[in-house]
Amino acid sequence: MSFDRYEAKREASKLQEPVDEARLLAEKLGLEPYPVNYWIVDYDEMNELIAYGGFQHRYPHWRWGMQYDKQQKQGQYGGGKAFEIVNNDNPSHAFLQESNELADQKAVITHVEAHADFFANNEWFGMFTDARGDDEVDAAAMLERHGRSIREYMADPDVEQAKVERWIDNVLTLEDTIDQHQTFSASHLLGGPDADGEELDDDLAEKLSELDLSDEVLEEVFDEEWVEDQEGDGAAASFPETPEKDVIAFLREHGKRYDEEAGKAVEFEPWQRDIIEMLRAESYYFAAQKMTKVMNEGWAAYWESMMMGEEAFAGADEFLSYADHQARVLGSPGLNPYKLGKELWEYVENTTNRREVLDKLLRVEGISWRNVADTVDFDDILEQLEPPEALDSITSDALDAVAELPDKFVDREALERAREGEVDVDKYPWKVLTYEGLARRHYSLTKRQNRGFLKRVGQSELERIGRYLFDDAVYESVDEALDDIDHARGWDRMREIRESHNDVTFLDEFLTQEFVDENEYFTYEYSQAAGQNRVASTDYEDVKKKLLLQFTNFGKPTIVVQDGNYNNRNELLLAHRYNGVMLDIEQAQRTLERVFDLWGRPVNLMTIVKTVDEHDIEVAKRRNREPEPEEQGLLIRYDGSTFEERELPWEEVEDIAASDVDYDTKPDDWLA
Amino acid sequence: MGLQDDLERFREVGEKRREDLADFIQYGDLGQSGKDDVRIPIKIVDLPEFEYDRRDQGGVGQGDADVGDPVGQPQPQPGDGDEEGDPGEEGAEHEYYEMDPEEFAQELDEELGLELDPKGKKVIEEKEGPFTDLTRTGPDSTLDFERMFKEGLKRKLAMDFDEEFLREVLKIEGWGPDRAFEWARGENVPVSKAWIDDAYDDVPRDERTTWSSIDELEENVDREPVQQKIRREGIKQVPFRREDERYRHPEIIEEREKNVVVFNIRDVSGSMRQNKRELVERVFTPLDWYLQGKYDNAEFVYIAHDAEAWEVERDEFFGIRSGGGTKISSAYELAEELLEEYPWSEWNRYVFAAGDSENSSNDTEQRVVPLMEQIPANLHAYVETQPSGNAINATHAEEVESHFGDSDDVAVAYVSSEDDVTDAIYEILSTEEEAEQ
């Protein structure tokens, strides 16, 4: 594949108009996307792009082959048809499949615009680029550079290619052991046991990153001695002082490789250290995507639906194909991140709008949070909240009616041009409206599927809103209050949230019992007694916990470096921050083998396991109860050839077990 | 370049990672396979990571459900298809490597180091194979027309030339038949001198200087390639020759069909708990597949017994559990009866029994052993599945072993855990192999 080939196709005139118009509509709706370059590719090229994570040039590795293989099969045998791919870059590059119907293409384009807005505004995407400034992400270039470097190492006659491949494998097993809440810093942990990238003067860290120096240079100039001088004297009590979350960085700094011939640990080759850092940078780059998947996909699904469905971006004849498209994406059973995301955004929109309405109503003389039931007729209110007719259906013959709408809703200039026939109002009615006009037009609370939302408000929420209102007799009538409503509150708030939140904070803040009930979410757990998965809870706190388990730390257990000089013999001690859910021990052992390759000396992992006696299970089955597992501390040690497991007394693992949240949601009398 | 290389790399890694047969038999999930279709899970190759224990993790679902309701398998999701995130995100999944019993048997041979060649009872059947033999004569209906046509076409192409053009060549000023012939030869046109001479005579005198040079001719007249000419004139122009005719015959294949009947006998009495039953399943299922793979025609009979014996279907066989005591001879008596359907002269026979070695007193010595001697078979086997080592009164296996000793048609194996399963299978199969040697 090469970009050159796309150049020609790029001008596919058929799609130029939808691309341009989608951008204009997105902006009218309040979005601020990065510029997007659209490319047309065929089915195989699409699969290839997806297999490579959205970029064409990556380092050589069998995983890309595996991913490609898997996708081809899914496409053949399953319904997993790939629609689009867009990467987080400025400008973004979006790839569309040439064989898709126009309706699909339009859906994809609107979807892509929303993604591009998310990339441009969500601060977690900004973290990677903070040192360089928003305009110079150029992820594609970075990944390509890495690919080239690694290929060069592989071609180097002094370096065995298989060794390079194995080294990459080793690092990849730890790709999620980064500290994703910190800004990416190339100099993190640089320069010795006591140096911590963050504590190193912030300015200095930033400047170092800006300089974009290679690690070799950084180490030469800012070596241990120099840094220690900065820090002052005094050996640290433990190493690391506090448990280190960025395990890869720690290994890069303090790891060694085991030399078979010499029979001991020796320094890394420069290429080894370089590869660790490159892959670590990539991990940080992709971390933002992984951390915001639900939000991002939900965001794109929401705006796609708004543009395609409500704003009829899809023509009348394309609409059925579009409905089909949506069904395929959102309709698969089980937990679907697109669906969860979209539902949550809609919930956010509705709750914000509801709050705004109630805020105004509670300021009407005579209405208070105590007497709402008696003084407010929600059905009436809902009727009044309907958008005015002229706003709802706009056609070229109805422009006069549009002209009479309040100023804030109407784009006067566009209306003039429409009258002169320069704007196709029948096809693009939104052109004559402003952002506020569109927000009014698509007001969420009056949509058919949301009609119960307003009156469903719970008493505690009423109280929460009403209790601290100081000016609570501002309006003389309900009408007056309704006039004052800001109909764009919902969208405004959504945009704020898409800036600041990630999946964990998004779920944590907005998932409520109302949401869980309305959308019928539940948790399930494995029952030893029943020998299968069973529904465990429909309580929103539990649902939230389970979801957070899947999204916190990329859905992986948190592993930290506890001690770099364990047993006083330079052994590595990793600790699993136990939260009620066990590690997959077999996987952990296999991963430890790789960690050994990166440390050069014996490696240890401290964790907690749950065991259930066979006998207890039988007893429990008979009594139709769930057996109680026993928690036990465990230390796994690998010295390069054998594994050793040792039980640890509770005092030794107390620290890692300390957790205010237990992610196990099995109720006490579960299957009784 | 990039993708092809990476696909190649993947295939290499994948080949090494398929769950090996021994692991599959001993610890794997046999439940996904059927009688004829062995499905071995392959973990879609992926690198290890620090991950949660899948079971312990639980999950979230959507739907109208009450606490305690069973939940189905989690489905693959969109976002597996068009995500822009790191591909490595989704964990390993199971796919199955499917093989038929024949392949299974071959693999097991390799893995266990066996080379069992089923012998004995063969029935020779003549079958008509594919129509691949060719002769020069035969009934019209078996004429290989395509071949004949191709030969004719080749011939025509070899002989044909553009006559019109050649005639024009003869009209070049200063050229004559000799020069024209030279030119034709140079162009590989398969024309004879005689033809040129004749053609030259036919050219009217005043036309013999129509063209000043070959170049002028070529500029003004198009040559028609032979294929086009054939197309234009139709295939009737393709000459068919007698010597091109070929007639097709079916091959006669002699097939030797090998028959086998396998009797699976199991103690289903009260003492045979879940873990013992599972061990039996792990030994018998691969044996059945193996034999099915080695023989062309395999039949299976399943007998369950406690103090009495009765015949059952395959799907019930491993799960049944009854209450009573144990009398192993009842099963052999029933087997003897049922074996009348499968005469020793025509059928290879395997009689496998399994249990925890418990039996009513004297039954082994007085009835089972004689019955085993009486029932002719390629191989008798007893598999003792006793996880906790020996129990009192559980001596059946020992007794059989001491009685039959090194006999080459009786095998006894002891299985106390999954780890022993492949050894047991080897023990049983190699007994017959030794017999062959």
Interface residues (C-beta under 8 A of the other chain):
Chain A: E48 I50 A51 Y52 G53 G54 H57 R58 P60 H61 W62 R63 W64 G65 M66 Q67 Y68 D69 K70 Q71 Q74 G75 G78 G80 K81 A82 F83 E84 I85 V86 N87 N88 H115 E165 D169 L172 T173 L174 E175 D176 T177 S283 F286 Q289 K290 K293 E297 R328 V329 S332 P333 G334 L335 N336 P337 Y338 K339 N519 E520 Y521 F522 T523 Y524 E525 Y526 A530 Q532 N533 R534 V535 A536 S537 T538 V543 K546 L547 L549 Q550 F554 G555 K556 P557 I559 H576 V581 M582 L583 D584 I585 Q587 A588 R590 T591 E593 R594 K610 D664 T665 P667 W670 L671
Chain B: G2 L3 D5 D6 L7 E8 R9 F10 R11 E12 V13 G14 I44 V45 D46 L47 P48 E49 F50 E51 Y52 D53 R54 R55 D56 Q57 G58 G59 V60 G61 Q62 G63 D64 A65 D66 V67 G68 D69 P70 V71 G72 P74 Q75 P76 Q77 P78 G79 D80 G81 D82 E83 E84 G85 D86 P87 G88 E89
